[in-house]
Amino acid sequence: MIVTAALVWYDEHPKDLRACVRGVAQIADRIVAVDGAYVRYPNAKISSPPEQAKAIQSAAKRAGLECVIHVPEKLWAGQIEKRSFALAEASKGTDWIAIVDTDWIIHADREAARAELEGYLDDDDVDVVSAPLYTPTRKGATFATNWHRDVAGASEFMPHLIRPLPDLHVETRHWWYSAEKHGRRVWLWHGTENTHIPLLPWYPIKAEYEIEHRFLMRDEEHILAGRAFCNDREIVLAETGQEDDVYGLPPPDFDFKTIPY
């Protein structure tokens, strides 16, 4: 059985990237890491400083993980395009994909968690395994969005381990995952909309497993950049019905003050 982590990153502290990769080693055999900023992101550059990719590679090597780094040649249109690319690359030659963000650290009983996933390989009903995401709070923390404020100090199960189903990609919003199963379109994760398309059930992981969501531990500069990006993303969504940059949109006027949902 092969488990591949799909990681997207841009301009993160090398120590945080190393911590993320060490966590990935608690469940995965390999990691596909995709670099690059979005067109509509403050001070966007095509790629991160090279020491960040080196941090991922060196941490993966020490952890015994196969590592594939993708550095783009242009800015990404947005999270939908970048995350879809990461999923497509991670789908190659794997049995499971672990969705990972750079501010996540996985703490798990690797042997038990992998045995559980292996037991699902022949079960056609199990395509999405959820895991608890815990967001530690920090006194005086700055919040990028009200969602980050709402989840601070709380734990909730989120889709985390998914099968590499055909045509797996992200659409409309950065957390709406869809694919083909038995010739029909299905959702692996979405909001309250699009209920005419079936949502696959989530199976909570039984093994000892927790994802530590360390967004509030980031420095103020990163958090405020995320806030400005999310404010602009909401404007794009209202204008176009999806989150990525499209031809004809005016350039962003970044709002670093308003806290969006």
Steps between C-alpha positions, in 0.01 A plus 500: 500500500622847407383820670597830337472838669386790281652822636465852360728769636623851435751713692497314831768488770729200436459383861122483451544306177732254672247451782222441246706238314587320824127480567433370149737212576249381762272374221659531154764331285555794269425870474411713200567866587380776266649849527384840377276796576161591358447788258282674757730476803690785666853540360458182298806335351511196273696291748625501857864557599695180412590421861134407558500220243831386645343490847220276371742272316743465791221432752346243265835327455556477875148361546543242222239658274519511124472869408382671181523881479310697236606861436269682257602719209225756562265613775205275577152630419405411857449222749270302273759469224793434734324247723358317198851470356634368831223239518566388141871457569443326833252259335774338292592154627334529839222333696414793726560876496554689824390862463747719690547875551828654609361603839394143580702258711376140511532307825407135452553135576647432155474123516138497615388775261660333199357160597157662509545650153627170363192330637284736294674431169251231396197686640335685212295710742796674666652782297532777760653461846466799731729594787476747790643845428594683820583872490704607803431856608749765596446801725491817296487311171404681180224332300506491121130410480207449733520128421843494661352678802214249519722191493764631743529257791261252336529166325285381209519209256600600146555294182868418496575166329336444162515249219658610169169473316488590128488871415558599861519878523393812687224718360311820584651535848838389633344237726252348253648170377330295229580192292346226286384174657328223302434741215336779699615824659532493877611742770762402752459830683278803444270748673122507507467575127498254208300240689383346169845341478550228766747557783710196586488399868787586730645225717663637818841351561507264799874494559670754723520801270488878525584784262637801685388808307760765590368794300484728804868430570602669177657845506282808455626568146386159374164523677421847365602397147257211534228739618548729200498203264178363652329839478581518130397136452151580632469783247607269216254233614211750507597629155573173319342216703843345567819602679783512242615793291338522157551726202337840534511535877649824631821466701448446873481791744623314806311552825721405796253625766159344441468149644307284248326172573 
